[in-house]
Amino acid sequence: MESIVVEDLYKRFGRNEVLRGVNLKVRPGEITAILGPNASGKTTLMKCILGLVIPTSGKITVMGYDTSKGVGYRRYIGYMPQIARFPENLTVMELINMVKDIRGKEANWEYYVNLFGLEKFLDRPLSVLSGGTRQKVNTTLAFMFDNAIYMLDEPTVGFDPVASTHFKDEVIKLKKAGKSIVFTSHIMSEVEELADRVVFLLNGKVHFDGTPSRFKEQTGESTLERAIARLMKEAGVEDGV
């Protein structure tokens, strides 16, 4: 069974049609990168799957559950937003405990606290943490539960090389454990290193769905970054991924 199935998904904000008939299937044990130019619909697609944005039409199924019928399916998902907005007055430990209470599940938080060197920050308020440290907390909250699906929006922004390496190692472990990982990234070397599959959105539609190597073959380019640049240029799109 697919972890996520998106069928003929449309989303309109006023007159702006952001998603135009998107179809997508995400399988267990697979890392899927959702890419596209700015304003192509990447984040909107992820938020529709998460239930943070209500589609105009279409259907989304998560672990066999129709997402329009309730929010219970969210228990299967670990989510890491691009920008972590936390209650600034809480300490790191208070935030971890709050999320544990909300989720009501066993949490392997100690492992990630040790992995990312957060021990000395546990009693500090979130308001005093650097951007990189906040991102480590963000990662801990997303990974500390045993979920079937992990949705990660620009997850390594602000990471130093050591933290980035730890993060990527954990993603690969999750894949080997049969989890579904969906992520967005502006770092094409990271996509080439991690992704089994690339879904490229353009003008609200899926323009390519396949392996990174197939993407490069199709465009005749040697790297994924150059392949995407060529595709965007041919489509008359100049802004970033």
DRENVO-778641 format. One record per residue (C-alpha): x, y negated, z; residue number from 1; residue in three letters. Coordinates in steps of 0.001 Angstrom, whole numbers, plus 500000, padded with zeros to 6 digits. Example, Ala and Ser with C-alpha at 12.3 -4.5 7.8 and 13.67 -1.06 7.14 Angstrom:
! DRENVO-778641
+--------+--------+--------+-----+-----+
!      X !      Y !      Z !   i !  aa !
+--------+--------+--------+-----+-----+
! 512300 ! 504500 ! 507800 !   1 ! ALA !
! 513670 ! 501060 ! 507140 !   2 ! SER !
+--------+--------+--------+-----+-----+
! end
This chain:
! DRENVO-778641
+--------+--------+--------+-----+-----+
!      X !      Y !      Z !   i !  aa !
+--------+--------+--------+-----+-----+
! 500000 ! 500000 ! 500000 !   1 ! MET !
! 501252 ! 496500 ! 499161 !   2 ! GLU !
! 501874 ! 494236 ! 502138 !   3 ! SER !
! 500444 ! 491171 ! 500362 !   4 ! ILE !
! 498207 ! 490944 ! 497305 !   5 ! VAL !
! 497368 ! 487552 ! 495775 !   6 ! VAL !
! 494721 ! 487599 ! 493053 !   7 ! GLU !
! 493881 ! 484731 ! 490696 !   8 ! ASP !
! 494676 ! 482104 ! 493326 !   9 ! LEU !
! 493782 ! 478465 ! 492717 !  10 ! TYR !
! 494332 ! 475503 ! 495020 !  11 ! LYS !
! 493310 ! 471946 ! 494272 !  12 ! ARG !
! 493953 ! 468852 ! 496387 !  13 ! PHE !
! 491511 ! 466315 ! 494964 !  14 ! GLY !
! 492314 ! 466139 ! 491250 !  15 ! ARG !
! 495741 ! 467700 ! 491724 !  16 ! ASN !
! 495676 ! 471401 ! 490877 !  17 ! GLU !
! 498701 ! 472831 ! 492684 !  18 ! VAL !
! 498109 ! 476561 ! 492083 !  19 ! LEU !
! 496566 ! 477724 ! 488839 !  20 ! ARG !
! 495756 ! 481422 ! 488775 !  21 ! GLY !
! 498662 ! 482876 ! 490752 !  22 ! VAL !
! 498900 ! 486674 ! 490975 !  23 ! ASN !
! 501450 ! 488314 ! 493233 !  24 ! LEU !
! 502095 ! 491627 ! 494970 !  25 ! LYS !
! 504613 ! 491999 ! 497796 !  26 ! VAL !
! 505785 ! 495492 ! 498688 !  27 ! ARG !
! 507299 ! 496955 ! 501876 !  28 ! PRO !
! 511083 ! 497176 ! 501973 !  29 ! GLY !
! 511516 ! 494357 ! 499484 !  30 ! GLU !
! 512954 ! 490840 ! 499707 !  31 ! ILE !
! 511068 ! 488402 ! 497486 !  32 ! THR !
! 512307 ! 484881 ! 496766 !  33 ! ALA !
! 509673 ! 482351 ! 495699 !  34 ! ILE !
! 511377 ! 479649 ! 493648 !  35 ! LEU !
! 510348 ! 476707 ! 491522 !  36 ! GLY !
! 510816 ! 472962 ! 491010 !  37 ! PRO !
! 509676 ! 470514 ! 493653 !  38 ! ASN !
! 505850 ! 470346 ! 493738 !  39 ! ALA !
! 505573 ! 473667 ! 491880 !  40 ! SER !
! 503373 ! 475165 ! 494613 !  41 ! GLY !
! 505885 ! 477279 ! 496578 !  42 ! LYS !
! 505000 ! 476015 ! 500039 !  43 ! THR !
! 501295 ! 475810 ! 499205 !  44 ! THR !
! 501329 ! 479477 ! 498157 !  45 ! LEU !
! 503028 ! 480484 ! 501402 !  46 ! MET !
! 500609 ! 478400 ! 503469 !  47 ! LYS !
! 497629 ! 479951 ! 501672 !  48 ! CYS !
! 498921 ! 483410 ! 502595 !  49 ! ILE !
! 499428 ! 482283 ! 506193 !  50 ! LEU !
! 495941 ! 480768 ! 506369 !  51 ! GLY !
! 497293 ! 477257 ! 506956 !  52 ! LEU !
! 495772 ! 476099 ! 503652 !  53 ! VAL !
! 492391 ! 477313 ! 502368 !  54 ! ILE !
! 492463 ! 478303 ! 498673 !  55 ! PRO !
! 489997 ! 476725 ! 496271 !  56 ! THR !
! 489334 ! 480166 ! 494793 !  57 ! SER !
! 490905 ! 483585 ! 494494 !  58 ! GLY !
! 491627 ! 486350 ! 496982 !  59 ! LYS !
! 494499 ! 487147 ! 499340 !  60 ! ILE !
! 494885 ! 490497 ! 501082 !  61 ! THR !
! 497443 ! 491065 ! 503851 !  62 ! VAL !
! 498025 ! 494627 ! 505076 !  63 ! MET !
! 494667 ! 495548 ! 503567 !  64 ! GLY !
! 492773 ! 492690 ! 505257 !  65 ! TYR !
! 490953 ! 489998 ! 503292 !  66 ! ASP !
! 492362 ! 486761 ! 504742 !  67 ! THR !
! 489073 ! 484923 ! 504171 !  68 ! SER !
! 487317 ! 487204 ! 506677 !  69 ! LYS !
! 489287 ! 486164 ! 509768 !  70 ! GLY !
! 492731 ! 485433 ! 511169 !  71 ! VAL !
! 493499 ! 488818 ! 512747 !  72 ! GLY !
! 495878 ! 489685 ! 509907 !  73 ! TYR !
! 498334 ! 487077 ! 511203 !  74 ! ARG !
! 499506 ! 489534 ! 513856 !  75 ! ARG !
! 501435 ! 491295 ! 511100 !  76 ! TYR !
! 503425 ! 488187 ! 510116 !  77 ! ILE !
! 506509 ! 486459 ! 511481 !  78 ! GLY !
! 506715 ! 482896 ! 510158 !  79 ! TYR !
! 509687 ! 480546 ! 510055 !  80 ! MET !
! 508698 ! 477062 ! 508838 !  81 ! PRO !
! 511176 ! 474833 ! 507055 !  82 ! GLN !
! 510939 ! 472152 ! 509746 !  83 ! ILE !
! 510563 ! 473394 ! 513305 !  84 ! ALA !
! 508218 ! 471105 ! 515232 !  85 ! ARG !
! 508261 ! 472102 ! 518887 !  86 ! PHE !
! 506819 ! 470512 ! 522046 !  87 ! PRO !
! 509823 ! 468345 ! 522874 !  88 ! GLU !
! 509337 ! 468457 ! 526647 !  89 ! ASN !
! 509612 ! 472262 ! 526856 !  90 ! LEU !
! 512861 ! 474101 ! 527446 !  91 ! THR !
! 513923 ! 476820 ! 525014 !  92 ! VAL !
! 512972 ! 479527 ! 527522 !  93 ! MET !
! 509582 ! 477937 ! 528182 !  94 ! GLU !
! 508914 ! 477877 ! 524439 !  95 ! LEU !
! 509890 ! 481537 ! 524046 !  96 ! ILE !
! 507597 ! 482509 ! 526932 !  97 ! ASN !
! 504747 ! 480436 ! 525517 !  98 ! MET !
! 504995 ! 482115 ! 522109 !  99 ! VAL !
! 505242 ! 485546 ! 523780 ! 100 ! LYS !
! 502037 ! 484819 ! 525707 ! 101 ! ASP !
! 500233 ! 483621 ! 522587 ! 102 ! ILE !
! 501258 ! 486638 ! 520506 ! 103 ! ARG !
! 500715 ! 489149 ! 523308 ! 104 ! GLY !
! 503350 ! 491514 ! 521903 ! 105 ! LYS !
! 506663 ! 492932 ! 523027 ! 106 ! GLU !
! 509434 ! 490532 ! 522072 ! 107 ! ALA !
! 513110 ! 491327 ! 521551 ! 108 ! ASN !
! 514112 ! 487731 ! 522309 ! 109 ! TRP !
! 517254 ! 488559 ! 524295 ! 110 ! GLU !
! 518907 ! 490125 ! 521237 ! 111 ! TYR !
! 518448 ! 487004 ! 519101 ! 112 ! TYR !
! 519393 ! 484634 ! 521914 ! 113 ! VAL !
! 522698 ! 486516 ! 522226 ! 114 ! ASN !
! 523183 ! 486824 ! 518469 ! 115 ! LEU !
! 522833 ! 483087 ! 517896 ! 116 ! PHE !
! 524604 ! 482006 ! 521094 ! 117 ! GLY !
! 521562 ! 480346 ! 522637 ! 118 ! LEU !
! 522195 ! 481453 ! 526238 ! 119 ! GLU !
! 523528 ! 478081 ! 527362 ! 120 ! LYS !
! 520556 ! 476272 ! 525814 ! 121 ! PHE !
! 517741 ! 478260 ! 527470 ! 122 ! LEU !
! 517160 ! 475695 ! 530234 ! 123 ! ASP !
! 517590 ! 472634 ! 528038 ! 124 ! ARG !
! 514628 ! 470679 ! 526642 ! 125 ! PRO !
! 514104 ! 471006 ! 522928 ! 126 ! LEU !
! 514342 ! 467224 ! 522560 ! 127 ! SER !
! 518120 ! 467286 ! 523153 ! 128 ! VAL !
! 519001 ! 470098 ! 520740 ! 129 ! LEU !
! 520797 ! 469570 ! 517444 ! 130 ! SER !
! 519126 ! 470469 ! 514158 ! 131 ! GLY !
! 521201 ! 473623 ! 513782 ! 132 ! GLY !
! 520387 ! 474818 ! 517297 ! 133 ! THR !
! 516675 ! 474157 ! 516752 ! 134 ! ARG !
! 516890 ! 476279 ! 513608 ! 135 ! GLN !
! 518394 ! 479123 ! 515644 ! 136 ! LYS !
! 515458 ! 478834 ! 518051 ! 137 ! VAL !
! 513130 ! 478818 ! 515037 ! 138 ! ASN !
! 514745 ! 482046 ! 513800 ! 139 ! THR !
! 514463 ! 483686 ! 517207 ! 140 ! THR !
! 510733 ! 482938 ! 517387 ! 141 ! LEU !
! 510166 ! 484382 ! 513902 ! 142 ! ALA !
! 512281 ! 487530 ! 514353 ! 143 ! PHE !
! 511711 ! 488487 ! 517997 ! 144 ! MET !
! 508485 ! 490386 ! 517284 ! 145 ! PHE !
! 508288 ! 493629 ! 515302 ! 146 ! ASP !
! 506220 ! 492470 ! 512335 ! 147 ! ASN !
! 505447 ! 494085 ! 508993 ! 148 ! ALA !
! 505961 ! 490821 ! 507090 ! 149 ! ILE !
! 508368 ! 487902 ! 507535 ! 150 ! TYR !
! 507749 ! 484618 ! 505724 ! 151 ! MET !
! 510721 ! 482261 ! 505785 ! 152 ! LEU !
! 510630 ! 478736 ! 504337 ! 153 ! ASP !
! 514148 ! 477385 ! 503643 ! 154 ! GLU !
! 515434 ! 479416 ! 506601 ! 155 ! PRO !
! 519171 ! 478631 ! 506557 ! 156 ! THR !
! 518935 ! 474836 ! 506386 ! 157 ! VAL !
! 521213 ! 473445 ! 509105 ! 158 ! GLY !
! 523022 ! 476719 ! 509762 ! 159 ! PHE !
! 526784 ! 476922 ! 510037 ! 160 ! ASP !
! 528493 ! 479793 ! 508149 ! 161 ! PRO !
! 528497 ! 482104 ! 511183 ! 162 ! VAL !
! 524782 ! 481625 ! 511901 ! 163 ! ALA !
! 523970 ! 481968 ! 508195 ! 164 ! SER !
! 525853 ! 485280 ! 508046 ! 165 ! THR !
! 524060 ! 486591 ! 511141 ! 166 ! HIS !
! 520732 ! 485532 ! 509660 ! 167 ! PHE !
! 521333 ! 487271 ! 506333 ! 168 ! LYS !
! 522509 ! 490443 ! 508063 ! 169 ! ASP !
! 519265 ! 490521 ! 510061 ! 170 ! GLU !
! 517163 ! 490035 ! 506922 ! 171 ! VAL !
! 518895 ! 492989 ! 505277 ! 172 ! ILE !
! 518282 ! 495099 ! 508405 ! 173 ! LYS !
! 514593 ! 494218 ! 508286 ! 174 ! LEU !
! 514428 ! 495228 ! 504633 ! 175 ! LYS !
! 516061 ! 498585 ! 505401 ! 176 ! LYS !
! 513470 ! 499079 ! 508156 ! 177 ! ALA !
! 510726 ! 498797 ! 505520 ! 178 ! GLY !
! 509638 ! 495243 ! 506263 ! 179 ! LYS !
! 508458 ! 492767 ! 503620 ! 180 ! SER !
! 510431 ! 489530 ! 503491 ! 181 ! ILE !
! 509253 ! 486505 ! 501499 ! 182 ! VAL !
! 511447 ! 483398 ! 501472 ! 183 ! PHE !
! 512083 ! 480136 ! 499697 ! 184 ! THR !
! 515522 ! 478599 ! 499289 ! 185 ! SER !
! 517368 ! 475869 ! 497417 ! 186 ! HIS !
! 520599 ! 477857 ! 497776 ! 187 ! ILE !
! 520825 ! 480050 ! 494697 ! 188 ! MET !
! 523871 ! 481981 ! 495916 ! 189 ! SER !
! 521758 ! 482984 ! 498925 ! 190 ! GLU !
! 518941 ! 484124 ! 496638 ! 191 ! VAL !
! 521354 ! 486203 ! 494551 ! 192 ! GLU !
! 522785 ! 487759 ! 497702 ! 193 ! GLU !
! 519456 ! 488663 ! 499307 ! 194 ! LEU !
! 516594 ! 488855 ! 496826 ! 195 ! ALA !
! 515442 ! 492068 ! 495176 ! 196 ! ASP !
! 512938 ! 490024 ! 493260 ! 197 ! ARG !
! 512449 ! 486445 ! 492108 ! 198 ! VAL !
! 509029 ! 484865 ! 491585 ! 199 ! VAL !
! 509473 ! 481568 ! 489749 ! 200 ! PHE !
! 506580 ! 479097 ! 489854 ! 201 ! LEU !
! 506191 ! 476391 ! 487254 ! 202 ! LEU !
! 503230 ! 474016 ! 487061 ! 203 ! ASN !
! 501313 ! 476140 ! 489550 ! 204 ! GLY !
! 501708 ! 479399 ! 487613 ! 205 ! LYS !
! 504021 ! 482396 ! 487871 ! 206 ! VAL !
! 506512 ! 481828 ! 485055 ! 207 ! HIS !
! 508773 ! 484776 ! 485899 ! 208 ! PHE !
! 508487 ! 487797 ! 488201 ! 209 ! ASP !
! 511398 ! 490221 ! 488236 ! 210 ! GLY !
! 514923 ! 490910 ! 489444 ! 211 ! THR !
! 517596 ! 488182 ! 489555 ! 212 ! PRO !
! 519640 ! 490126 ! 486998 ! 213 ! SER !
! 516679 ! 490254 ! 484622 ! 214 ! ARG !
! 516188 ! 486497 ! 485065 ! 215 ! PHE !
! 519797 ! 485901 ! 484037 ! 216 ! LYS !
! 519530 ! 488283 ! 481090 ! 217 ! GLU !
! 516365 ! 486568 ! 479871 ! 218 ! GLN !
! 518056 ! 483157 ! 479853 ! 219 ! THR !
! 521498 ! 484337 ! 478764 ! 220 ! GLY !
! 523159 ! 482705 ! 481776 ! 221 ! GLU !
! 525792 ! 484095 ! 484141 ! 222 ! SER !
! 524335 ! 482811 ! 487429 ! 223 ! THR !
! 520851 ! 482409 ! 488809 ! 224 ! LEU !
! 521409 ! 478696 ! 489335 ! 225 ! GLU !
! 522279 ! 478195 ! 485657 ! 226 ! ARG !
! 519391 ! 480420 ! 484579 ! 227 ! ALA !
! 516891 ! 478332 ! 486537 ! 228 ! ILE !
! 518444 ! 475080 ! 485312 ! 229 ! ALA !
! 518071 ! 476255 ! 481705 ! 230 ! ARG !
! 514457 ! 477330 ! 482217 ! 231 ! LEU !
! 513578 ! 474012 ! 483857 ! 232 ! MET !
! 515298 ! 472029 ! 481133 ! 233 ! LYS !
! 513435 ! 473948 ! 478438 ! 234 ! GLU !
! 510180 ! 473244 ! 480279 ! 235 ! ALA !
! 511018 ! 469536 ! 480542 ! 236 ! GLY !
! 511373 ! 469639 ! 484324 ! 237 ! VAL !
! 514319 ! 467773 ! 485842 ! 238 ! GLU !
! 513769 ! 467673 ! 489607 ! 239 ! ASP !
! 515244 ! 470214 ! 492040 ! 240 ! GLY !
! 514187 ! 473698 ! 493005 ! 241 ! VAL !
+--------+--------+--------+-----+-----+
! end
